């Protein structure tokens, strides 16, 4: 990539965010609040989030607290009462309650429609900072004394900082790290849908079956978010429609799964193959460019942490890349904190995916027996790994503690 940037000009520092998804919007808000002028470039003509629902764990909610948005998200929590993990025939493997989960993880798990979260984020952006229908390419990552350059059909944009938030097939990542192998297929595909709630009450659950997973979760507005996964070759599609495919694969599973599928229209069912970054990047930055979200660390959805980690990224990046400071030291600090944490989450999500997509009957029976036994011995044996993810706290106010350095990716407060 030949340098094209001009010398930096004095004045208000300018950050360009390539990508208007959850990670890009969060990062733009965080940078704006720390003193940057921000421009968000989104290729799509409008912000129509891919996917149906997203779960926000306490770690992401604390990150959103830094932006003044955490309480608005918590108000959307819908799960009350009992729920847990089930086997394909309906037997409970792990039972818990919303109260116990909130106590263990330091807060409630909030499930909401992705469009709802995007609306909350867009409302917090400075006016006129979002440009949709704008394809962008990184032309120069910049360097000391030299601006970074982003090319668009309307012309080049020079920036003090560029954020690559352009998703799993990130063009920005490809320009920064052309030798990296990129994402690889996890071995399974995922369906997502939102339907009206069934007439009969149900307890929220995730079900681990033969070679696949199903989840049925309530939303605040009374609808239900459901998802299913199955081991299939990449690029496989239903010969008719994806609702029919769900019926073939899941209609023999326990209630209310058949009823949920029956309530969907074919056009309600989204399907995407699942890819992840099995080989981590050595850094999440180069020059004046930082990567966030799936562009940096795409992961399997088995821990529900993809969007959560993107939100963390944005808040941590803004904490380190402060206007007037040493940007290159700040970006190095950002990578030093985020690479170990996100790499660990990507790997844990992959291990969970292998466990909940077993297809051999004997292995499934052994797994289910071990899950029930571990839960009887103490719920912490099952959820301890997720607790170490959910207890993350942002490096700045309102949550940082001076003794937190090195614990679960946290940092001490900086004076």
C-alpha positions as CSV (number, residue, x, y, z in Angstrom):
1,X,0.0,0.0,0.0
2,X,1.8,3.1,-1.2
3,X,1.6,6.1,1.2
4,X,-0.8,8.7,-0.1
5,X,-1.6,10.8,3.1
6,X,-0.6,14.4,3.4
7,X,0.9,16.0,6.5
8,X,-1.5,16.3,9.4
9,X,-3.2,19.7,9.8
10,X,-3.6,21.3,13.2
11,X,-7.2,21.5,14.5
12,X,-9.9,19.2,15.8
13,X,-8.8,15.6,15.3
14,X,-10.9,13.6,12.8
15,X,-11.7,9.9,13.1
16,X,-13.3,8.0,10.2
17,X,-15.2,4.8,11.1
18,X,-15.6,2.3,8.2
19,X,-18.8,0.4,8.9
20,X,-22.0,1.3,10.6
21,X,-22.8,-1.9,12.5
22,X,-22.9,-2.2,16.3
23,X,-19.1,-2.1,16.7
24,X,-18.7,0.9,14.4
25,X,-21.5,2.9,15.9
26,X,-20.4,2.2,19.5
27,X,-16.8,3.2,18.6
28,X,-18.0,6.4,16.9
29,X,-20.0,7.4,20.0
30,X,-17.1,6.7,22.3
31,X,-14.6,8.6,20.2
32,X,-17.0,11.6,20.0
33,X,-17.4,11.7,23.7
34,X,-13.7,11.7,24.2
35,X,-13.2,14.7,21.9
36,X,-12.9,13.4,18.3
37,X,-14.9,14.6,15.3
38,X,-16.3,11.5,13.8
39,X,-17.5,10.3,10.4
40,X,-19.1,6.9,10.0
41,X,-19.1,5.5,6.4
42,X,-21.6,2.7,5.8
43,X,-21.8,0.9,2.5
44,X,-25.5,0.0,2.7
45,X,-28.1,2.6,1.7
46,X,-29.7,2.3,5.1
47,X,-28.9,0.7,8.5
48,X,-30.7,-2.6,8.4
49,X,-29.0,-4.8,10.9
50,X,-28.2,-8.4,9.8
51,X,-29.7,-10.9,12.1
52,X,-32.7,-10.8,14.5
53,X,-31.8,-10.6,18.1
54,X,-28.7,-9.9,20.2
55,X,-28.0,-10.7,23.8
56,X,-26.1,-8.2,25.9
57,X,-24.3,-9.6,28.9
58,X,-23.2,-7.4,31.9
59,X,-19.8,-6.8,30.3
60,X,-21.4,-5.0,27.3
61,X,-23.9,-3.2,29.5
62,X,-21.0,-1.8,31.6
63,X,-19.3,-0.6,28.4
64,X,-22.5,1.1,27.4
65,X,-22.7,2.8,30.8
66,X,-19.6,4.7,29.8
67,X,-21.6,6.1,26.9
68,X,-24.7,6.8,29.0
69,X,-26.7,4.0,27.3
70,X,-26.5,1.1,29.8
71,X,-29.7,1.8,31.7
72,X,-31.7,2.2,28.5
73,X,-30.6,-1.3,27.6
74,X,-31.3,-2.8,31.0
75,X,-34.9,-1.5,30.8
76,X,-35.4,-3.9,27.9
77,X,-34.7,-7.1,29.9
78,X,-37.6,-9.5,29.4
79,X,-36.5,-12.8,31.1
80,X,-38.2,-13.4,34.5
81,X,-38.6,-16.7,36.3
82,X,-36.9,-20.0,35.4
83,X,-35.1,-21.3,32.3
84,X,-32.0,-23.1,31.4
85,X,-30.5,-25.8,29.2
86,X,-32.4,-28.8,27.8
87,X,-31.8,-32.0,25.9
88,X,-33.4,-32.6,22.5
89,X,-36.3,-34.6,24.0
90,X,-37.0,-31.8,26.5
91,X,-35.2,-33.1,29.6
92,X,-33.7,-30.3,31.7
93,X,-29.9,-30.5,31.9
94,X,-29.4,-27.2,33.8
95,X,-32.1,-25.2,35.4
96,X,-31.6,-21.7,36.7
97,X,-33.6,-18.4,37.2
98,X,-33.2,-14.9,36.0
99,X,-32.4,-13.8,39.5
100,X,-29.7,-16.4,40.1
101,X,-28.2,-15.6,36.7
102,X,-28.1,-11.9,37.5
103,X,-26.5,-12.5,40.8
104,X,-23.8,-14.8,39.4
105,X,-22.9,-12.6,36.4
106,X,-23.3,-9.2,38.0
107,X,-26.4,-8.3,36.1
108,X,-29.2,-9.5,34.0
109,X,-28.8,-10.9,30.5
110,X,-30.7,-8.6,28.1
111,X,-32.0,-9.9,24.8
112,X,-33.3,-7.3,22.3
113,X,-33.8,-6.9,18.6
114,X,-30.7,-5.7,16.8
115,X,-32.6,-2.9,15.2
116,X,-33.6,-1.6,18.6
117,X,-29.9,-1.5,19.7
118,X,-28.9,0.2,16.4
119,X,-31.6,2.8,17.0
120,X,-30.3,3.6,20.5
121,X,-26.8,3.9,19.1
122,X,-27.7,6.1,16.2
123,X,-29.6,8.5,18.5
124,X,-26.4,9.0,20.5
125,X,-24.3,9.9,17.4
126,X,-23.6,13.6,16.6
127,X,-25.8,14.9,13.9
128,X,-24.6,14.5,10.3
129,X,-21.8,12.1,11.3
130,X,-23.3,9.1,9.6
131,X,-23.0,8.7,5.8
132,X,-24.9,5.7,4.4
133,X,-24.6,4.5,0.8
134,X,-20.9,5.2,0.9
135,X,-18.4,2.4,0.0
136,X,-15.0,3.0,1.6
137,X,-11.5,1.6,1.1
138,X,-8.4,2.1,3.1
139,X,-5.9,3.7,0.8
140,X,-3.1,4.5,3.3
141,X,-2.9,3.6,7.0
142,X,-0.9,6.7,7.7
143,X,2.0,7.1,10.1
144,X,3.8,9.6,12.3
145,X,3.2,13.1,10.8
146,X,1.1,11.6,7.9
147,X,-2.6,11.3,7.7
148,X,-4.4,8.1,7.0
149,X,-6.5,8.1,3.8
150,X,-9.9,6.5,3.1
151,X,-11.1,6.4,-0.5
152,X,-14.8,6.8,-1.4
153,X,-16.7,7.4,-4.6
154,X,-17.0,11.0,-3.6
155,X,-13.3,11.4,-3.1
156,X,-10.6,10.8,-0.5
157,X,-10.9,11.5,3.2
158,X,-7.9,12.2,5.3
159,X,-8.1,11.2,9.0
160,X,-6.0,11.3,12.1
161,X,-7.5,7.9,13.0
162,X,-9.4,5.2,11.0
163,X,-11.4,2.5,12.5
164,X,-12.1,-0.7,10.5
165,X,-15.5,-1.9,11.6
166,X,-16.5,-3.4,8.3
167,X,-17.3,-6.9,9.5
168,X,-16.0,-10.4,9.1
169,X,-14.9,-9.9,5.5
170,X,-13.2,-6.7,6.4
171,X,-11.5,-4.9,3.5
172,X,-9.6,-2.8,6.0
173,X,-8.2,-5.9,7.7
174,X,-7.1,-7.2,4.3
175,X,-5.2,-4.0,3.6
176,X,-3.5,-4.0,7.0
177,X,-2.7,-7.7,7.2
178,X,-2.6,-9.1,3.7
179,X,-0.8,-12.3,4.8
180,X,-3.4,-13.3,7.4
181,X,-5.6,-16.3,6.3
182,X,-8.8,-14.6,7.4
183,X,-11.9,-16.3,8.8
184,X,-12.7,-20.0,8.4
185,X,-15.9,-21.9,8.5
186,X,-16.9,-23.2,11.9
187,X,-18.7,-26.3,10.4
188,X,-22.2,-25.1,11.2
189,X,-24.9,-22.8,9.8
190,X,-27.4,-20.7,11.8
191,X,-31.0,-19.7,11.4
192,X,-32.6,-16.8,13.2
193,X,-36.2,-15.7,13.5
194,X,-38.6,-13.5,15.5
195,X,-42.2,-14.6,15.8
196,X,-45.2,-13.8,18.0
197,X,-45.1,-15.6,21.4
198,X,-46.9,-18.9,21.5
199,X,-50.2,-19.1,23.4
200,X,-48.9,-21.5,26.0
201,X,-46.3,-20.1,28.3
202,X,-42.7,-21.5,28.1
203,X,-39.5,-21.2,30.0
204,X,-36.7,-19.7,28.1
205,X,-34.2,-22.3,27.0
206,X,-31.3,-23.4,24.9
207,X,-31.5,-27.0,23.7
208,X,-28.5,-29.1,22.7
209,X,-29.4,-31.9,20.3
210,X,-27.8,-34.1,17.8
211,X,-25.4,-32.0,15.7
212,X,-27.3,-28.8,16.4
213,X,-28.7,-26.3,18.9
214,X,-32.0,-24.5,19.3
215,X,-32.8,-21.5,21.5
216,X,-36.2,-19.9,22.4
217,X,-36.0,-16.6,24.2
218,X,-38.5,-13.8,25.0
219,X,-38.3,-10.2,24.0
220,X,-39.6,-7.2,25.9
221,X,-42.2,-6.4,23.3
222,X,-43.9,-9.8,23.7
223,X,-42.4,-11.6,20.7
224,X,-40.0,-14.5,20.7
225,X,-36.4,-14.6,19.3
226,X,-35.4,-18.1,18.3
227,X,-32.3,-19.5,16.7
228,X,-31.1,-22.9,15.4
229,X,-27.8,-24.3,14.2
230,X,-26.8,-27.5,12.4
231,X,-23.6,-29.1,11.1
232,X,-23.7,-28.8,7.3
233,X,-21.2,-28.1,4.5
234,X,-20.6,-24.4,3.8
235,X,-22.9,-22.8,1.2
236,X,-25.7,-25.4,1.7
237,X,-29.2,-24.0,1.2
238,X,-32.7,-25.5,1.4
239,X,-34.1,-26.8,-1.8
240,X,-37.4,-25.0,-1.1
241,X,-37.2,-22.4,1.7
242,X,-35.5,-22.1,5.1
243,X,-38.7,-22.5,7.1
244,X,-39.2,-25.9,5.5
245,X,-35.6,-26.7,6.4
246,X,-36.2,-25.8,10.0
247,X,-39.3,-28.0,10.0
248,X,-37.4,-31.0,8.7
249,X,-34.6,-30.6,11.2
250,X,-36.4,-29.5,14.4
251,X,-40.0,-30.5,14.2
252,X,-39.3,-33.6,16.3
253,X,-37.7,-31.6,19.1
254,X,-39.5,-30.7,22.3
255,X,-42.2,-28.1,22.7
256,X,-42.5,-25.2,22.0
257,X,-40.0,-25.6,19.2
258,X,-42.4,-27.0,16.5
259,X,-45.0,-24.3,17.4
260,X,-42.3,-21.5,17.1
261,X,-41.3,-22.8,13.6
262,X,-45.0,-23.1,12.6
263,X,-45.6,-19.4,13.5
264,X,-42.9,-18.1,11.2
265,X,-43.3,-17.1,7.6
266,X,-40.6,-18.2,5.2
267,X,-39.4,-14.7,4.8
268,X,-39.0,-14.4,8.6
269,X,-36.2,-17.0,8.6
270,X,-32.6,-15.7,8.2
271,X,-29.8,-18.1,7.5
272,X,-26.1,-17.5,7.6
273,X,-23.1,-19.8,7.6
274,X,-20.9,-19.2,10.7
275,X,-17.3,-18.2,10.2
276,X,-14.7,-17.3,12.8
277,X,-11.1,-16.1,13.1
278,X,-9.4,-19.3,14.1
279,X,-6.0,-17.7,13.7
280,X,-5.8,-14.5,15.8
281,X,-4.3,-11.3,14.5
282,X,-1.0,-10.3,16.0
283,X,-2.4,-6.8,16.6
284,X,-5.6,-5.0,16.2
285,X,-3.9,-1.9,14.7
286,X,-1.4,-0.7,12.2
287,X,-0.4,2.9,11.5
288,X,-3.3,5.1,12.3
289,X,-5.9,2.4,11.9
290,X,-7.6,0.2,14.5
291,X,-9.9,-2.8,14.0
292,X,-13.0,-3.5,16.1
293,X,-15.6,-6.2,16.2
294,X,-15.8,-9.0,13.6
295,X,-13.1,-7.3,11.5
296,X,-10.7,-8.0,14.4
297,X,-12.0,-11.2,16.0
298,X,-15.0,-12.8,14.5
299,X,-16.3,-15.7,16.7
300,X,-18.9,-18.4,16.9
301,X,-22.1,-17.2,18.5
302,X,-22.1,-20.0,21.1
303,X,-21.3,-17.7,24.0
304,X,-23.4,-14.8,22.6
305,X,-20.3,-12.5,22.8
306,X,-19.7,-11.3,19.2
307,X,-21.6,-8.0,19.6
308,X,-20.6,-7.7,23.2
309,X,-16.9,-7.8,22.4
310,X,-17.4,-5.2,19.6
311,X,-19.0,-2.9,22.2
312,X,-16.1,-3.4,24.5
313,X,-13.6,-2.7,21.7
314,X,-15.2,0.7,21.0
315,X,-15.0,1.9,24.6
316,X,-11.5,0.6,25.2
317,X,-10.2,2.1,21.9
318,X,-11.6,5.6,22.8
319,X,-10.1,5.3,26.3
320,X,-6.6,4.8,24.8
321,X,-6.8,6.9,21.7
322,X,-7.4,10.2,23.3
323,X,-7.1,13.5,21.3
324,X,-3.9,15.3,22.1
325,X,-2.2,12.2,23.4
326,X,0.3,9.8,21.7
327,X,-2.0,8.1,19.3
328,X,0.5,5.3,18.4
329,X,1.2,4.5,22.0
330,X,-2.6,4.5,22.6
331,X,-3.2,2.1,19.7
332,X,-0.5,-0.2,20.9
333,X,-2.1,-0.2,24.3
334,X,-5.5,-1.0,22.7
335,X,-4.0,-4.0,21.0
336,X,-2.1,-5.1,24.1
337,X,-5.4,-5.3,26.0
338,X,-7.8,-6.5,23.4
339,X,-5.9,-9.2,21.5
340,X,-5.5,-11.5,24.6
341,X,-9.0,-11.1,25.7
342,X,-10.8,-11.5,22.4
343,X,-8.5,-14.4,21.4
344,X,-9.5,-16.2,24.6
345,X,-13.2,-15.6,23.9
346,X,-12.9,-16.7,20.3
347,X,-11.3,-20.0,21.4
348,X,-13.8,-20.6,24.2
349,X,-16.6,-20.0,21.8
350,X,-15.1,-22.6,19.4
351,X,-14.7,-25.2,22.2
352,X,-18.4,-24.6,23.2
353,X,-19.4,-25.1,19.6
354,X,-17.6,-28.4,19.4
355,X,-19.4,-29.5,22.6
356,X,-22.9,-28.5,21.7
357,X,-22.7,-29.8,18.1
358,X,-21.8,-33.4,18.9
359,X,-23.5,-35.9,16.6
360,X,-22.5,-39.3,18.0
361,X,-25.2,-40.7,20.3
362,X,-22.8,-42.1,22.9
363,X,-20.9,-38.8,23.1
364,X,-24.2,-36.9,23.4
365,X,-25.4,-39.1,26.2
366,X,-22.1,-38.8,28.1
367,X,-22.1,-35.0,27.6
368,X,-25.7,-34.6,28.9
369,X,-24.9,-36.9,31.9
370,X,-21.9,-34.8,32.8
371,X,-23.8,-31.6,32.4
372,X,-26.5,-32.8,34.8
373,X,-24.0,-34.1,37.3
374,X,-21.9,-30.9,37.3
375,X,-25.0,-28.8,37.8
376,X,-26.0,-30.9,40.8
377,X,-22.6,-30.4,42.3
378,X,-22.9,-26.6,41.9
379,X,-24.0,-24.3,39.1
380,X,-20.7,-22.5,39.2
381,X,-19.0,-25.5,37.7
382,X,-21.1,-24.9,34.5
383,X,-21.0,-21.1,34.3
384,X,-17.6,-20.3,35.8
385,X,-16.1,-19.8,32.3
386,X,-18.8,-17.4,31.2
387,X,-18.6,-15.5,34.5
388,X,-14.9,-14.7,33.8
389,X,-16.2,-13.0,30.5
390,X,-19.2,-11.3,32.0
391,X,-17.4,-9.7,34.9
392,X,-15.2,-7.4,32.7
393,X,-15.2,-3.8,33.6
394,X,-14.3,-0.8,31.4
395,X,-10.8,0.8,31.9
396,X,-12.3,4.2,32.6
397,X,-15.2,5.6,34.7
398,X,-17.6,4.6,36.0
399,X,-16.2,1.1,36.6
400,X,-12.4,1.0,36.6
401,X,-10.6,0.0,39.8
402,X,-7.0,0.8,40.4
403,X,-6.2,-2.9,41.3
404,X,-7.8,-4.4,38.2
405,X,-4.8,-4.6,35.9
406,X,-4.4,-8.0,34.2
407,X,-7.7,-9.4,35.5
408,X,-9.9,-10.7,32.7
409,X,-8.7,-8.0,30.3
410,X,-9.3,-5.2,32.7
411,X,-7.0,-2.3,33.3
412,X,-6.3,0.1,36.1
413,X,-7.9,3.5,36.0
414,X,-5.6,6.1,34.5
415,X,-5.2,9.5,36.1
